[in-house]
Amino acid sequence: MDLGTAPLFDLPAAPAAGAVDVPLTEAPLSRADQLLRDIKDNRAGINERMLGEVKMIAEWALEHTVAVPEDASTLTERGLDTGLPLAGEGAPLISDFAVLELGAILSRGIDSVRNYVGQVVELSHRLPQIWARVLDGHVPVWKGLRIADCTRDLGVEAVGFVDQHLARFAATCSWAQVERLIDEAITRFDPDLAEARRAAAAETRHFDIDFDRAGTNGTVPLHGEVDLTDALDAEQALRHRARELAELGCTEPLDVRRAMAFGEMARCDLTLNYLTDPTDPVVEETGHGPHETPSPALPHTPRGRTVDLTVHLSQAAVEGFDAVGRLDNTRSPVTAEQVREWCAAAGTIIVRPVLDVAGHEPTGAYEIAERQARQVLLRDQTCVYPHCNRPAEACDLDHVIPHAKGGVTCPCNLAPVCRGHHRLKTHRAGWAYRVLAPGVYYWRGRTGHQWLVTPGGTYTLDTHPCPGPVKAADPPPD
């Protein structure tokens, strides 16, 4: 797919050598668009002030370190100051009296100010690479502090692993990705603790029906915590039956059909097979629309658990030195022992061929083949709209260059876009995007703001909106 034959947008040309630089005149902004610009500028000012405060607290903490740790309880009983271990292993102790004085200045209570200072000390001393990204403005202050709050219990090796692997992507990754990386660090560097946590979590499994909240509306909430594989089996059954109900003529929304499917499961009305066949498309239905491909009727398959694993292995794992893998169904780390347990309980183990996520398989048809869909979902883990973290499995697969305008049905011209953002770019004039490389997208909004969406997250390309409308020659979004 040739993306370089013509510019995406009409941009003002650079002045020739020796020419007078005439200031660029932009069309007057509407009140709504001016408010958008003001909101953006205000957010930048808030971030700058937060960064200034955190930098001062980090420097202030260095002025109040306690070099020699002593017994805190003895010092407290004698009415003397003591150094508090507010951050993790290796971080300096901070004077308790100094922290309490700071609490009065910041209008924070004793626990709140201790936690706040601990986050700053943890960030500035044990997460140096993330701290550097916070100082240069690439990582929001709130996110750096929240990461620090989650790493204070980690050992030196584990926190170093988090710092090294997260610094580059901390600004753009979702909070779920941060938590998964911290979980992986614990699994890698403290396997005993990880196994103890897994065993303890197994004891907390429950499934509750909140009859106390039942009323005349005729509904009741459910909540619980179950084994991951049981949850995947339930999700598979609900998804498949909800799709079958639609194909049988049910016009209820997807969420309602899922609830109806749960009722059928509870009554053991299993007259139809709920298990998904390996050839079933992997794109989750989000409702009826022109961008969806109906799933074919499924042949009968035997009951029992089916393990469908997409395995990502490092060289160390292949050689037997790394016991941590990644479960693509939930994008969470998983131990080799857990995989062995799941496979031992499986009725069927599906082995799929390796897919080249950058490969090209163009077809002339509008319908998207299952192999193409799987390739796109492995390449793009989330919706490709700026800053959207909705899982790709819950998105529509969009032809970036519309099929009606000559765009091919090929992974290089397909991208997952969630239903809300799909509707925005389809029906809100002025939105457009292009593929720059596999998994890399350039977006421009109606008001001229620009973003680069990459596997590492979203980056804002402009300080102020870029003038000039979208070219009329550009095909409209499909």
MOMO-V592953 format. One line per field, one symbol per residue. burial: + if it has 24 or more other ideal C-beta (glycine too) atoms within 12 Angstrom, else -. A space follows every 10 residues. Layout:
# MOMO-V592953
burial=???
This chain:
# MOMO-V592953
burial=-------++- ---------- ---------- ------+--- ------+--+ +--++-++-+ +--+++---- ---------- -+++++++-- ++++++-+++ -+-------- --++++++++ ++++++++++ +-+++--+++ ++++++++++ ++-+---+++ +++-+++-++ ++++--++++ ++++++++-+ ---+---+-- ---------- ---------- -------++- -+++++++++ ++++++---- ---+--++++ ++-+------ ---++++--+ +++++++--- +++-+----- ----++++++ +--------- --+++++++- ++++++-++- -+-------- ------+--- +------+++ ++++++++++ ++++++++++ ++++++++++ +++---++++ +++++++++- ++-+++---+ +++++--+++ ++++++++++ +++++-++-+ ----++---+ ---+--++
